[in-house]
Amino acid sequence: MMKTNMGKVFTTLLCMMMCLSLYAQGFTPDMVVGLWNFSAPNAPYGYQEGTCQIKKTGENLSAVFTISGTEMTVKEIKKESNTYKCNFYVDGTYVSLIFKQEDKKQLVGKANAEGMVIPITFTKIIKAVQAR
């Protein structure tokens, strides 16, 4: 009887450890890599939506934002704990962006454009694979 209970306890603990390790692996820096649509409804007209291509080169993250057909390059995105930070210029305005990963398909954050704080949401663009 004691041996059966110990087996159940061991099995339960093993399952819990596996679940925790899978959860811990849930958000890796590689998951932010990819193409994202972004939405910032409170931003000035013309800057409310666009795309962001986040790339990984070695250990560094960078991005290319496309807003109203204009591309802006962000040379470095820094990861601190569970947040990402970067700075860049949009038409001469200095923008500081802080965001974090909500889940595999969404990033949320705030852009500070010279004192104007603008909520921003990124949604991952999943390209459909066509059957051949």
VENKA-V766069 format. One record per helix or strand of 2 or more residues. SS is the DSSP state (H for helix, E for strand). FROM is the first residue (numbers start at 1). LEN is the number of residues. If there is no record, write none. Layout:
SS:FROM:LEN + SS:FROM:LEN
This chain:
H:2:23 + H:29:4 + E:34:6 + E:49:9 + E:60:8 + E:70:11 + E:83:8 + E:93:11 + E:106:8 + E:116:9
